[in-house]
Amino acid sequence: MNWIKRLDKVWIGFVIGLIFPGIIFVLYWLIFHSYMSFPTGFYRYLIGGQLLSNVIKICGIGNLLLFYVGLNRKIDKFSRGIIFSLLVYVALVAYVTYFMEHALN
């Protein structure tokens, strides 16, 4: 059994789809805002400028790359897990937008 067939499980796609945007979030901090302390100073900066939901959206877009790889390699269950993880990120963006960022106004 090759590695592509081993990846073709919904739960593996879900877990990787949850972790990958977190990695992109850390890379975003390292590239653009490494002078700030992580996570407290960076988090305060994002909340204060009402940017947290936008950064989460950008990090979630990284899952499109994973989804494209899943479609190209024809590992459909993996791609389905990626879609499920995107639903979690949509709920997170809705929560941050309506309850955290609007509470500051």
Steps between C-alpha positions, in 0.01 A plus 500: 500500500656828395490824697223651286260217580585535871404869490160427347302515824254770605644537850855548367380775265306659787798503738743626236242761396482625859877508553614650167341847550663515843837446337420775250401727792839451664678556166299821453618621839861402426509673162307820570484559878789314663591810702185444710478245777314186401217436574398773747634814330407378155152399615442840664613671180258295288205549735569872546510560128207266435723290276472158664215375284678614184821321598305183580338521156839533332632203695193295406568566135807281541260206519412563136851385414443178693161455336655547156767239578227262614305551181809460284606176671140372499485453877138599544455405865800716593347791308170447681685530832653827383151633421379401849792684657414808293153492655666522842699801382185667363341461843815643662499802268130561572565483876800733485322746271174527689598443861861608542560782253157662532528495878775759471278753322 
